[in-house]
Amino acid sequence: MATYHYWTFNKKVPGPFVRARVGDTIQVELSNLADSSERHSVDFHAVTGPGGGAVATDAAPEETKGFSFKALKPGLYVYHCAVPLAAHHIANGMYGLILVEPEEGLPPVDREFYVMQGEVYTSQTYGSKGKLTESLEKLMAEAPEYYVFNGAANALTGSNALKARLGETIRIYFGVGGPNKTSSFHVIGEIFDKAYQLASLTTEPLADVQTITVPPGGAAVVDMSLDVPGECVLVDHALSRAARGLVGKLVVDGENQPALFKAASAKTEESEHNTHSSH
């Protein structure tokens, strides 16, 4: 087993999912705990104002800072710590998403999921055991040891897999904390019915999309209807990253749908021989 000391918003990686609507006024308060070793702040990409709020929230240990802002434009936006070196703070887990819905809201779905991709730069090689430590050298070289969904290698698998039922519609709010790598987000075994490219909620979504490109500090929203049961796999289609922890599962429960998908029976060498002999 391996552990890593993250810096976080509210002890979570990613930080809390913040939800608002256009026209809302949002109050932000950041308290930097007394045992913190660093200054911290928060830059909301949804903010129209200096530093996205980073200047107003730049807090030393034991300080509390805050600000308020009006949500002017709908979208799914990243937030992150912006204290220099910002990439250092982000790589240590200080990122999350804020959804600003249009005034009329988004079309309803049966289930929603919150997924973010990040990188972890450790001195130790991938798969090492024990307490892992950060490597600024690897961070500056943009050479992560781990790629992660929701803060840990293979985090969205097993008991933490995304779960849904046959016939449901689901929505994934997907973002890339980074700090450095672009994602080619793909769900193996599914097709996105709708993809809100770059998380623009006022632009018509693309239909029937296989893979979406999401840059660091960017996001996207995808909707899917679940027509066949089984396990779907969440990946970045830069697939070497799957071997460094970037894998998740979507488990769809329900009755088989042979009219839509049916696995062929395995053929043995003997059955092949008998088939040819009967000709």
C-alpha positions as CSV (number, residue, x, y, z in Angstrom):
1,M,0.0,0.0,0.0
2,A,1.2,3.5,-0.8
3,T,0.2,6.9,0.8
4,Y,0.8,10.5,-0.3
5,H,0.4,13.8,1.7
6,Y,-2.0,15.9,-0.4
7,W,-2.8,19.6,0.1
8,T,-6.5,19.9,-0.3
9,F,-9.7,21.9,-0.3
10,N,-11.9,20.5,2.4
11,K,-9.8,17.3,2.7
12,K,-10.9,16.1,-0.7
13,V,-9.3,15.5,-4.1
14,P,-10.8,16.9,-6.1
15,G,-12.3,19.6,-3.9
16,P,-16.1,20.0,-3.3
17,F,-18.4,20.2,-6.3
18,V,-19.8,23.7,-6.2
19,R,-23.2,24.3,-7.8
20,A,-24.9,27.6,-8.7
21,R,-27.1,29.3,-11.3
22,V,-26.5,32.3,-13.5
23,G,-27.4,35.4,-11.4
24,D,-26.5,33.8,-8.0
25,T,-24.2,35.6,-5.7
26,I,-21.6,33.2,-4.2
27,Q,-19.8,33.8,-0.9
28,V,-16.3,32.3,-0.7
29,E,-14.3,31.9,2.5
30,L,-10.9,30.2,2.6
31,S,-9.4,29.3,6.0
32,N,-5.8,28.2,5.9
33,L,-5.3,25.9,8.9
34,A,-2.7,26.6,11.6
35,D,-0.7,23.4,10.8
36,S,-0.4,24.3,7.1
37,S,3.1,24.7,5.7
38,E,2.1,26.9,2.8
39,R,0.1,30.0,1.8
40,H,-3.0,29.0,-0.2
41,S,-5.7,30.7,-2.3
42,V,-8.5,29.9,-4.7
43,D,-8.9,31.0,-8.3
44,F,-12.4,30.3,-9.7
45,H,-12.4,30.3,-13.5
46,A,-16.1,31.2,-13.1
47,V,-15.2,34.6,-11.5
48,T,-15.1,37.9,-13.4
49,G,-12.7,39.8,-11.1
50,P,-9.0,40.1,-10.1
51,G,-7.3,36.7,-10.2
52,G,-10.6,34.9,-10.1
53,G,-10.6,35.5,-6.4
54,A,-7.0,34.4,-5.8
55,V,-5.8,37.8,-4.7
56,A,-8.7,38.2,-2.2
57,T,-8.2,34.7,-0.7
58,D,-4.4,34.6,-0.5
59,A,-4.1,33.4,3.1
60,A,-1.1,32.5,5.3
61,P,-1.5,29.7,7.9
62,E,-4.1,30.6,10.5
63,E,-5.6,33.3,8.2
64,T,-9.1,33.4,6.8
65,K,-9.8,35.4,3.6
66,G,-12.9,35.7,1.4
67,F,-14.9,37.5,-1.3
68,S,-18.2,37.3,-3.1
69,F,-18.9,37.2,-6.8
70,K,-21.9,37.1,-9.1
71,A,-22.2,34.2,-11.5
72,L,-22.4,35.9,-14.8
73,K,-22.0,33.1,-17.4
74,P,-23.1,29.5,-17.4
75,G,-20.5,26.7,-17.7
76,L,-18.5,24.1,-15.9
77,Y,-15.4,25.8,-14.5
78,V,-12.2,24.7,-12.8
79,Y,-11.0,26.2,-9.6
80,H,-7.6,25.8,-8.1
81,C,-5.0,27.2,-5.8
82,A,-3.0,30.0,-7.4
83,V,-0.2,30.7,-5.0
84,P,3.1,30.4,-6.8
85,L,4.3,27.9,-7.8
86,A,0.6,27.3,-8.8
87,A,1.5,24.0,-10.6
88,H,3.0,22.7,-7.3
89,H,-0.2,23.4,-5.4
90,I,-2.4,21.9,-8.1
91,A,-0.3,18.8,-8.4
92,N,-0.8,18.4,-4.7
93,G,-4.5,18.1,-5.1
94,M,-5.8,21.7,-4.9
95,Y,-8.4,21.7,-7.7
96,G,-12.1,21.2,-8.2
97,L,-15.1,22.2,-10.3
98,I,-17.9,24.8,-10.0
99,L,-21.0,24.4,-12.2
100,V,-22.9,27.5,-13.1
101,E,-26.2,26.3,-14.6
102,P,-28.2,28.4,-17.1
103,E,-31.2,30.2,-15.6
104,E,-33.5,27.5,-16.9
105,G,-31.2,24.7,-15.6
106,L,-29.9,21.7,-17.5
107,P,-32.0,18.9,-19.0
108,P,-32.7,16.3,-16.3
109,V,-30.9,13.0,-16.1
110,D,-31.2,10.0,-13.8
111,R,-27.7,10.2,-12.3
112,E,-24.8,12.7,-12.2
113,F,-21.1,11.9,-11.5
114,Y,-18.1,14.2,-10.7
115,V,-14.8,13.1,-12.2
116,M,-11.5,14.9,-12.4
117,Q,-8.2,13.9,-13.9
118,G,-4.9,14.9,-12.3
119,E,-1.2,14.0,-12.1
120,V,1.0,13.1,-9.2
121,Y,4.8,13.7,-9.3
122,T,6.5,11.4,-6.8
123,S,10.2,10.8,-6.2
124,Q,9.5,7.1,-6.0
125,T,8.6,5.2,-9.2
126,Y,5.0,4.1,-10.0
127,G,3.9,1.2,-7.8
128,S,6.2,1.9,-4.9
129,K,4.9,1.1,-1.4
130,G,4.9,3.2,1.7
131,K,4.8,7.0,2.1
132,L,5.5,8.7,-1.3
133,T,7.1,12.1,-1.5
134,E,6.8,14.8,-4.1
135,S,9.4,15.6,-6.8
136,L,9.6,19.2,-8.0
137,E,12.1,18.0,-10.6
138,K,9.6,15.7,-12.2
139,L,6.9,18.3,-11.9
140,M,9.0,20.9,-13.8
141,A,9.9,18.2,-16.4
142,E,6.1,17.4,-16.7
143,A,6.9,13.7,-16.1
144,P,4.3,12.4,-13.6
145,E,4.6,8.9,-12.0
146,Y,0.9,8.7,-11.5
147,Y,-2.2,9.7,-13.5
148,V,-5.3,9.7,-11.5
149,F,-9.1,10.0,-11.6
150,N,-10.4,11.6,-8.3
151,G,-7.1,11.7,-6.5
152,A,-5.8,8.1,-6.5
153,A,-4.6,5.4,-8.9
154,N,-7.5,3.2,-9.9
155,A,-9.7,5.2,-7.5
156,L,-13.0,4.7,-9.4
157,T,-12.9,0.9,-9.4
158,G,-14.1,-1.8,-7.1
159,S,-16.5,-0.5,-4.4
160,N,-15.8,3.1,-5.7
161,A,-16.9,2.4,-9.3
162,L,-19.6,4.6,-10.8
163,K,-22.9,2.6,-10.6
164,A,-26.1,3.0,-12.7
165,R,-29.0,0.9,-14.0
166,L,-30.0,-0.2,-17.5
167,G,-32.2,2.4,-19.2
168,E,-31.0,5.3,-17.1
169,T,-29.4,8.5,-18.5
170,I,-26.3,9.7,-16.8
171,R,-24.2,12.9,-16.9
172,I,-20.5,13.1,-16.1
173,Y,-19.1,16.5,-15.1
174,F,-15.5,16.0,-16.2
175,G,-12.5,18.3,-15.5
176,V,-8.8,18.3,-15.7
177,G,-6.9,19.7,-12.8
178,G,-3.6,18.8,-14.4
179,P,-1.5,20.7,-13.9
180,N,0.1,19.8,-17.2
181,K,-1.5,17.1,-19.3
182,T,-4.4,17.3,-21.7
183,S,-7.0,14.4,-21.5
184,S,-8.6,12.5,-24.3
185,F,-11.5,11.3,-22.2
186,H,-13.3,8.2,-23.4
187,V,-15.7,5.6,-21.9
188,I,-15.0,2.1,-23.4
189,G,-18.2,0.5,-24.3
190,E,-20.3,3.7,-24.5
191,I,-20.9,6.6,-26.9
192,F,-21.6,10.1,-25.6
193,D,-25.1,11.0,-26.7
194,K,-24.3,14.7,-25.9
195,A,-20.9,16.3,-25.4
196,Y,-20.8,19.9,-24.2
197,Q,-17.5,20.8,-25.7
198,L,-15.1,22.8,-23.4
199,A,-18.1,22.9,-21.0
200,S,-19.9,25.5,-22.9
201,L,-23.6,25.2,-21.8
202,T,-24.9,27.8,-24.2
203,T,-23.6,26.2,-27.3
204,E,-25.5,23.2,-28.8
205,P,-23.9,20.0,-27.6
206,L,-22.2,17.7,-30.1
207,A,-24.1,14.4,-30.7
208,D,-22.8,10.9,-30.8
209,V,-19.2,11.5,-29.7
210,Q,-16.6,8.8,-29.0
211,T,-13.8,10.9,-27.3
212,I,-13.5,14.4,-26.0
213,T,-10.4,16.6,-25.6
214,V,-10.1,18.5,-22.3
215,P,-7.1,20.7,-21.5
216,P,-5.6,21.4,-18.1
217,G,-7.8,23.9,-16.4
218,G,-10.7,22.9,-18.6
219,A,-13.8,20.8,-18.4
220,A,-16.6,19.1,-20.3
221,V,-20.1,17.7,-19.7
222,V,-21.2,14.4,-21.3
223,D,-24.6,12.7,-21.3
224,M,-25.1,9.0,-22.0
225,S,-28.1,6.7,-22.2
226,L,-27.3,3.2,-20.9
227,D,-28.7,0.6,-23.3
228,V,-26.6,-2.5,-22.4
229,P,-25.6,-3.8,-19.0
230,G,-22.0,-4.6,-18.0
231,E,-18.8,-2.8,-17.1
232,C,-17.7,0.2,-19.1
233,V,-14.2,1.6,-18.5
234,L,-13.2,5.3,-18.1
235,V,-9.9,6.1,-19.6
236,D,-7.8,8.8,-21.1
237,H,-7.2,7.5,-24.6
238,A,-3.6,8.3,-24.3
239,L,-3.7,4.7,-23.1
240,S,-0.2,4.4,-21.7
241,R,-1.6,6.4,-18.8
242,A,-3.9,3.5,-17.9
243,A,-0.8,1.6,-16.8
244,R,0.0,4.4,-14.4
245,G,-3.4,4.4,-12.6
246,L,-5.8,6.2,-14.9
247,V,-8.6,3.8,-15.0
248,G,-12.2,3.9,-13.7
249,K,-15.3,1.7,-14.1
250,L,-18.9,2.4,-14.8
251,V,-21.0,-0.6,-13.7
252,V,-24.4,-0.9,-15.3
253,D,-26.8,-3.4,-13.7
254,G,-29.7,-4.9,-15.6
255,E,-30.9,-7.7,-17.8
256,N,-28.9,-8.6,-20.9
257,Q,-30.0,-7.1,-24.2
258,P,-29.1,-9.7,-26.8
259,A,-30.8,-7.7,-29.6
260,L,-28.2,-5.0,-29.0
261,F,-25.1,-6.9,-27.9
262,K,-24.5,-10.7,-27.8
263,A,-21.2,-12.4,-27.3
264,A,-20.6,-15.3,-29.7
265,S,-19.9,-18.7,-28.1
266,A,-16.3,-19.7,-28.0
267,K,-15.2,-22.1,-30.7
268,T,-12.9,-25.0,-30.0
269,E,-10.5,-26.6,-32.4
270,E,-12.7,-29.8,-32.3
271,S,-15.9,-27.9,-33.2
272,E,-14.0,-26.2,-36.1
273,H,-12.9,-29.6,-37.3
274,N,-16.5,-31.0,-37.1
275,T,-17.9,-28.0,-39.0
276,H,-15.4,-28.6,-41.9
277,S,-16.0,-32.3,-41.9
278,S,-19.7,-31.9,-42.5
279,H,-19.2,-30.0,-45.7
